[in-house]
Amino acid sequence: MKYAFMLLSALLLSPAQSTADEPELRETLEVKRAEHQKRKHNSLRFLRDNRAFLRARFDELRLEIGYERDVEAETLDERLLRLGQLSEEIAAARDTLRSEHEITTERGLLMSVEELTQLEAQLNLFEQLLIDQQGRLLFLESDFLDQQGTALVIIVRGVPESGAPTALLLQEEDTTVRIELGPEQELALQQGGVTQIYHEFVEPRAHRIQLRLEGAGWDEAVPTFIDLETPRDQLTFLELDLAALDPGDPDARPGTQVWQR
């Protein structure tokens, strides 16, 4: 209202009434709108007002996970305990030898009878360690001989000119074993390597094994018979060289080599 009255007074005044000595007054009025900040998440007002209560409830939560298993006790093989004991004795013997070796390297000239006595005791200790080691070796040898059995291992090498077979069939009496050759085995044979196809316990006697090859061109091939002996309580190796085989030649035979361990 004040500003409107001043504006009206300025319009009613004539030029004659204003003098040159009086300065002209101008007043500028600027109106701005006040902006009120609004909360972006009014829906969280309940959580904010009750955060103490919610935190107290969360603190009471606990996650408990339990597992139940039914197991049965198993009898431990006494041989394993004995082998563990032997390993500890060997480690102790090594420590003794190491310490005695350090003493020996530091010893210079024998200056008295007392040092000769100590040397004799040291030699006796070495002798006893050797006796104990011999006893452990005898135990391991007897244990190995008790567990020894007659077994046969068959390995093959070489690739026929017609190509590597996809599988080999070993038949003896009423037992037939089919061994498939995968890409890794075929690659090993082509690169001059060997692959094991059979490892089983067998009877200590003479064996006659029939060998057949499966694959392209091998379905009508004549089977090959291999004779070998498997001595008792020995591991017999039979190596077959397939490079000499030919599906079109019934007289072709694989190269064989037999040895025992």
C-alpha positions in Angstrom: 0.0 0.0 0.0 2.9 2.3 0.8 4.5 1.7 -2.6 1.2 2.3 -4.4 0.8 5.7 -2.6 4.2 6.9 -3.5 3.7 5.9 -7.1 0.5 7.9 -7.2 2.1 10.9 -5.6 4.8 10.9 -8.3 2.3 10.9 -11.1 0.2 13.8 -9.6 3.2 16.2 -9.1 3.7 18.6 -11.9 7.1 19.6 -13.4 6.6 23.1 -11.9 6.5 21.8 -8.4 9.9 20.0 -8.6 12.9 22.2 -8.4 16.3 21.7 -9.9 17.9 21.6 -6.4 15.8 18.6 -5.2 17.3 15.2 -6.3 15.1 12.7 -8.0 14.5 9.5 -5.8 14.0 6.1 -7.3 13.3 2.9 -5.3 13.4 -0.6 -6.8 11.3 -3.3 -5.3 12.3 -7.0 -6.0 10.0 -9.8 -4.9 11.4 -13.3 -4.5 9.6 -16.5 -3.7 10.9 -18.5 -0.8 11.6 -22.2 -1.6 10.9 -24.8 1.0 13.0 -27.9 1.2 10.9 -31.1 1.0 12.0 -34.5 2.2 12.6 -36.9 -0.6 11.5 -40.0 1.3 8.4 -39.2 3.4 7.7 -42.9 3.6 10.7 -43.5 5.8 9.4 -41.2 8.5 8.1 -44.2 10.5 11.5 -46.0 10.4 13.3 -42.8 11.4 11.0 -42.2 14.3 11.2 -45.8 15.5 14.8 -46.6 14.7 15.7 -47.2 18.4 12.9 -49.8 18.7 13.9 -51.5 15.4 17.6 -51.7 16.3 16.7 -53.3 19.6 14.6 -55.9 17.9 17.4 -56.7 15.3 19.9 -57.2 18.1 17.8 -60.0 19.5 18.0 -62.0 16.2 20.5 -64.8 16.1 21.3 -67.3 13.3 22.1 -70.7 14.6 23.1 -73.6 12.3 23.7 -77.1 13.5 24.9 -80.2 11.9 24.3 -83.8 12.9 26.3 -86.7 11.5 26.2 -90.4 12.3 29.6 -92.0 12.0 31.0 -95.3 13.1 34.4 -96.0 14.5 36.8 -97.9 12.3 39.6 -100.1 13.2 43.0 -98.7 12.3 45.4 -101.1 10.6 48.3 -101.9 13.0 50.7 -101.9 10.0 50.0 -98.2 9.5 50.8 -97.5 13.1 54.0 -99.5 12.8 55.0 -97.6 9.6 54.4 -94.3 11.4 56.6 -95.4 14.3 59.4 -96.4 11.8 59.2 -93.0 10.2 59.7 -91.3 13.6 62.6 -93.6 14.4 64.3 -92.8 11.1 63.8 -89.1 11.6 65.4 -89.4 15.1 68.3 -91.3 13.7 68.9 -88.6 11.1 68.9 -86.0 13.8 71.4 -88.0 15.8 73.7 -88.5 12.9 73.5 -84.8 12.0 74.5 -83.7 15.5 77.3 -86.3 15.7 78.6 -85.1 12.4 78.7 -81.6 13.6 80.7 -82.7 16.7 83.1 -84.7 14.5 83.8 -81.8 12.2 84.6 -79.5 15.1 86.9 -82.0 16.7 90.6 -81.5 15.9 93.4 -83.6 17.1 92.7 -86.1 19.8 94.6 -84.7 22.8 93.7 -87.1 25.6 92.4 -90.6 26.4 89.0 -89.1 27.3 88.5 -88.0 23.7 89.4 -91.5 22.5 86.7 -92.9 24.8 84.2 -90.4 23.4 85.2 -91.5 19.9 84.7 -95.1 20.8 81.2 -94.4 22.2 80.4 -92.5 19.1 81.4 -95.4 16.9 79.2 -97.7 19.1 76.3 -95.4 18.5 76.8 -95.5 14.8 76.8 -99.3 14.9 73.6 -99.4 16.9 72.0 -97.0 14.4 72.9 -99.3 11.6 71.5 -102.3 13.4 68.2 -100.5 14.0 68.1 -99.4 10.4 68.7 -103.0 9.3 65.8 -104.2 11.5 63.5 -101.7 9.9 64.5 -102.8 6.4 63.9 -106.4 7.3 60.4 -105.5 8.7 59.5 -103.7 5.5 60.8 -106.6 3.3 58.8 -109.1 5.2 55.7 -107.0 5.1 56.1 -106.5 1.4 56.6 -110.2 0.8 53.5 -111.0 2.9 51.4 -108.6 0.8 52.9 -109.7 -2.5 50.7 -111.3 -5.2 50.8 -112.5 -8.8 49.7 -109.8 -11.1 49.8 -109.1 -14.9 50.3 -105.7 -16.5 49.7 -105.2 -20.3 51.0 -102.2 -22.1 50.8 -101.4 -25.8 52.8 -99.2 -28.2 52.9 -98.5 -31.9 50.1 -97.8 -34.5 49.2 -100.1 -37.4 49.5 -98.7 -40.9 45.7 -98.9 -41.3 45.2 -96.6 -38.3 44.9 -96.9 -34.5 42.1 -99.2 -33.2 39.2 -97.8 -31.2 39.2 -100.6 -28.7 41.1 -103.8 -27.8 39.5 -107.1 -26.6 41.4 -109.5 -24.3 39.8 -112.9 -23.9 41.0 -115.8 -21.8 38.8 -118.8 -21.4 35.4 -117.4 -20.3 36.6 -113.9 -19.3 36.6 -111.0 -21.8 37.9 -107.5 -21.2 37.2 -104.7 -23.6 39.5 -101.6 -23.4 38.6 -98.5 -25.3 41.3 -96.2 -26.6 40.4 -92.5 -26.2 42.0 -89.5 -28.1 44.7 -89.2 -25.5 45.8 -92.8 -25.8 45.7 -92.6 -29.6 47.8 -89.5 -29.6 50.3 -91.1 -27.2 50.7 -94.2 -29.5 51.1 -92.0 -32.6 53.8 -90.0 -30.8 55.8 -93.2 -29.9 54.6 -93.5 -26.4 53.0 -96.4 -24.5 49.7 -96.8 -22.7 48.6 -99.3 -20.0 45.5 -101.2 -20.8 45.4 -104.0 -18.2 46.5 -104.5 -14.5 45.0 -107.3 -12.5 45.9 -110.2 -10.2 46.1 -113.5 -12.0 46.9 -117.1 -11.2 50.5 -118.2 -11.3 50.3 -120.4 -14.3 50.6 -120.5 -18.1 48.1 -118.1 -19.9 46.8 -118.0 -23.4 45.3 -114.6 -24.2 43.3 -113.9 -27.4 43.7 -110.3 -28.7 41.2 -108.6 -31.0 41.2 -105.1 -32.3 38.0 -103.0 -33.0 37.7 -100.2 -35.4 37.5 -99.5 -39.1 38.8 -102.5 -41.0 39.4 -104.7 -37.9 36.0 -106.3 -37.6 36.9 -109.2 -40.0 40.6 -109.5 -38.8 41.8 -112.8 -37.5 42.4 -112.7 -33.7 45.9 -113.1 -32.3 46.9 -115.6 -29.5 49.6 -114.7 -27.0 51.2 -117.3 -24.6 53.0 -116.3 -21.4 53.9 -117.5 -17.9 53.1 -115.5 -14.7 55.4 -116.7 -11.9 54.1 -116.8 -8.3 54.4 -113.6 -6.3 55.8 -111.6 -9.1 54.6 -108.7 -11.3 54.7 -109.7 -14.9 54.7 -107.1 -17.7 53.5 -107.8 -21.2 54.3 -105.3 -23.9 52.5 -105.4 -27.2 53.7 -103.6 -30.3 50.7 -103.1 -32.6 52.7 -101.5 -35.5 53.2 -104.9 -37.2 49.5 -105.8 -37.3 47.6 -105.7 -40.6 43.9 -106.5 -40.8 44.4 -108.0 -44.3 47.3 -110.3 -43.2 46.1 -113.2 -41.0 49.8 -114.2 -40.2 50.7 -110.8 -38.9 51.4 -110.8 -35.2 52.2 -108.0 -32.7 55.6 -107.7 -31.3 55.7 -109.0 -27.7 58.1 -108.5 -24.8 57.7 -110.1 -21.3 59.6 -109.3 -18.1 59.0 -109.7 -14.3 59.7 -107.6 -11.3 
